[in-house]
């Protein structure tokens, strides 16, 4: 009888231990395993430019590799890149949507910091892409080394100028961390080369039309007797570069002044071929979107990730614009990932 009681007691203890632990691993990795479809929010600065379309394609590329049955990408952003309140609202919507992680390109480093802090308090990991944010509560940042890119553009412009001359820079938008770092890198290169920067105070704005208007006003201030009084120009992103190109073309100055821009699209690549732009510092937005999502999934699964990931930057010039390597960066086949 005593032997039977001991046996029953042992069975009871075993059952209790199993119910408490068997098959009930509550670690993040197990919860985010194959039985659970992860929801990853990808929130760009804006949704209208070609640049963000390529970032979107990179995000979908990652989803395809991970399997649509395992990972859902929710792509949502404000229309323009200066709508911080709307971008904050999108992040809040993703909280309500119970996403597992957020990939965010903050359109203002200061304005988006509190909502990133809120995500951390809610235990929703945030991966920052493209542009920085003024908080340390995000988990990883996937971006271009923007200061390096701006410096690269400055070194190229100084080279084209032979280390002398007067240059101007049309900035992008106040509060945009990525372009401010590029502008800083460019100015450092000018100082190192001994090239005089006569104007670096003007901002273009978030659209190509705004940038073109600002570029026209800037060029007018340095035009005398139908000729430019400056020797070189630098612009830190796609819209400012395109706006400046249009202003130079309309004023018949394109190709008559050394011009280095940042980012690329079909029109800017053609301007390099036509020698209206000397060089473009080009990011890899496809890789940025891809690495952003892959990193977010790793975080949602409880894995350790690097705090900073460089998505790459290259210099495209008239000499290499049509090489296979440049073409792959300038015109990635987004149709493989995005359906019209």
URBEL-V206045 format. One line per field, one symbol per residue. ss: DSSP state (h for helix, s for strand, l for the rest). burial: 1 if it has 16 or more other ideal C-beta (glycine too) atoms within 10 Angstrom, else 0. A space follows every 50 residues. Layout:
ss = ???
burial = ???
This chain:
ss = lhhhhhhhhhhhhhhhhhhhhllllllhhhhllllllssssssllllllh hhhhhhhhhhhhhhhhllllsssssllllllllhhhhhhhhhhhhhllll ssssllllllllhhhhhhhhhlllsssssllllllllllssssllhhhhh hhhhhhhhhhlllllsssssslllllhhhhhhhhhhhhhhhhhllssssl llsllllhhhhhhhhhhhhhhlssllsslllssssllhhhhhhhhhhhhh lllllllssssslllhhhhhhhhlllllssssslhhhhhhhhhhhhhhhh lllllllsssllsssssllllllhhhhhhhlllhhhllll
burial = 00000000000000000000000000000001000001111111111111 11111111111110010000101110110111110011011001000011 11111111101110111111000111111111101001111111111011 11111111011000111111111011111111101110110010101000 00111111011111110110010000010111111111111111111100 10110011111111100110110001111111111111111111111111 1000100011111111000010000100110101001000
